[in-house]
Amino acid sequence: MNEEVAIMSFASDVKKELTTLEISNPDNAKAELSALLRMNGSLGLTNQHFTLNVQTENAATARRILGLLQQFYRLPSEISVRRQMKLKKNNLYVVRITQGVSELLDDLHIFEDFELLPTVPDEWLEPEGKARSYLRGAFLAAGSVNNPETSRYHLEIYSLYEEQATQLANLMNRFDLNAKVVERRSGFIVYLKEAEKIGDMMKVIGATNAMFRMEDVRIIRDMRNSVNRLVNAENANLDKTVNASQKQIDDILFLDEEIGLGRLPEKLREIAEVRLAHREEPLSALGQYVPSGEISKSGVNHRLRKLTKMADEIRDTGQIPKEIQRG
């Protein structure tokens, strides 16, 4: 399954879950319908009567619209299926309403006095249940969400109108979702980028199974990231240790070539010979091999640092350090 198909599949699963939610509160049903019809509907005029066509590529969403209309408005409506042309392969489902359209749109705050309202009244969505339902309808109408298992975290709702997109973002931010709006060539996008906020959005609109799936993926990703960080840190420390060990050996070989290890002070000569004899050993183990008596890791490190300092001084100045000259 390629990434595009996976994204579509996850978004379709979320929408299918949302369409199975039962609504008993008429106000909440109206809020969901308001978003669905506002964002996917188009008006027509036949024999001086309005008709309303609501289009969607999702069959479950079309059935949801039809069910809500029949349950709460008793309006005669039907679904037809059209095959889309050009490159689009998905079917287009059209819910058609031919009676009571003006009254329906007026009741849903979409159309008033023969004028399309850019947004619904904020006070109409003041109850939390209606706010959640309106967001659910908006997501069903024009929302998408990436499959968290195959791509980056991203949820968006598309709108043709800036006012509408801004209202949706404000509504989402009532639930502390950190929604943002960005303009596209063909309209506006309300989007979420944070995994935790996308999971919260799923919870707000009622997609609890999707929320749990998001949470599982997020936990697994966080664990993987933690393990990767630990492994990277361990590898970095190992590289650092290997590089430090090699630097010590290179410095000792340089001193041997330039002045001879026999000219070093006894304690430094001992640790130089031990380091060359046990090149793979860590500092903590080198102290046990010192002929004059075991020394601590810090003692080993101190003596090796002195050797490195001597080697660097000879490289920089070309002169033998005074303590070796005295020796």
C-alpha positions, 0 to 999 in steps of 0.5 A, a space after each residue: 500500500 503506497 502512502 497516498 492510499 494509506 492516508 485515504 484509507 485511514 481518513 476513510 476509516 475515521 469518517 466511517 467511524 464518525 458516521 456510525 455515531 448515534 445522535 439523539 439530540 436534535 440540536 447536535 444533529 442540526 449542527 452537524 448537518 449545518 456543516 455538511 450542507 454548508 461545505 458540500 452543498 450547492 443550490 439550484 433553482 427548478 420551476 421557481 423552487 430551490 433544490 439542494 445537491 450535497 456532494 461527497 466522495 465518501 459513501 458513508 458520509 452520503 448515507 449519514 447526510 440522508 439519515 440525518 435529513 430523514 430522521 430530523 426533518 422528514 424531508 424526501 431526499 435521495 442518493 445518486 451515484 456519478 462516475 467522475 471524469 478525467 483522472 479522478 477514479 472515485 465515485 461521486 455521491 449526490 444527496 438531492 433534496 427538492 422540497 423544503 430547501 429554503 426552510 431547511 437552510 434557514 433553520 441551519 443558518 446557511 441561507 437567510 433572506 435569499 442570501 448565503 451566510 458566510 458563517 453560522 452565528 457563534 452563539 448558535 454553536 455556544 453549547 459544547 455538544 453543538 460545537 463538537 457536532 459542527 466540527 464533526 460535520 466539517 471533518 466529514 465534509 472536507 477533512 482529511 488526516 494522514 495515516 500516523 503509521 506511514 507519514 507525518 502527523 497532519 489533519 486538515 479541513 478545507 474551505 473555500 472561504 477565509 471567514 469559514 476557515 477562521 471560524 472553524 479554527 476558532 471553534 477547534 481552539 475552544 478545545 485547545 487544539 492549536 489550529 492554524 489557517 493557511 491560504 491555498 491557491 483554491 481556498 483555505 486550510 485549517 490544520 493541526 500538526 501535533 500528534 497529541 492535538 490530532 488525537 484530541 481532535 479525534 476525541 472531540 468529534 467522537 472518533 475514539 477508535 481513531 484516537 486510541 490508534 493515534 495514541 498507540 502509534 504515538 507511544 510506539 514512535 516515542 519509544 522508538 525515538 527514545 531507543 534511537 537516541 540512546 543507541 546514537 548516544 551510546 555509539 557517539 560515546 563509543 566513537 569518542 572513546 575509540 577516537 580518544 584511545 587512538 589519539 593516545 596511541 598516536 601520541 605515544 608512537 610519535 613520542 617514541 619516534 621523536 625522543 624514544 620512550 626510554 627518555 620519559 619519566 618512569 611513570 609516564 614511560 610505564 603507562 605509555 608501554 601499557 597503552 601500547 601493549 593493551 590497545 583495546 582496553 578501556 582506561 578503567 582496565 589499564 591501571 591493573 597492568 602498571 608494573 610498579 603497582 595498580 593505579 586508578 582510572 583517574 591516575 591512568 587518565 592523568 598520565 595519558 593526558 601528560 603524554 598527549 600534552 608533551 606530544 602536542 608541545 613537540 608538534 607545535 614548537 619542535 622542541 623537547 619539553 623541559 621535564 624530558 630534557 631534565 630527565 
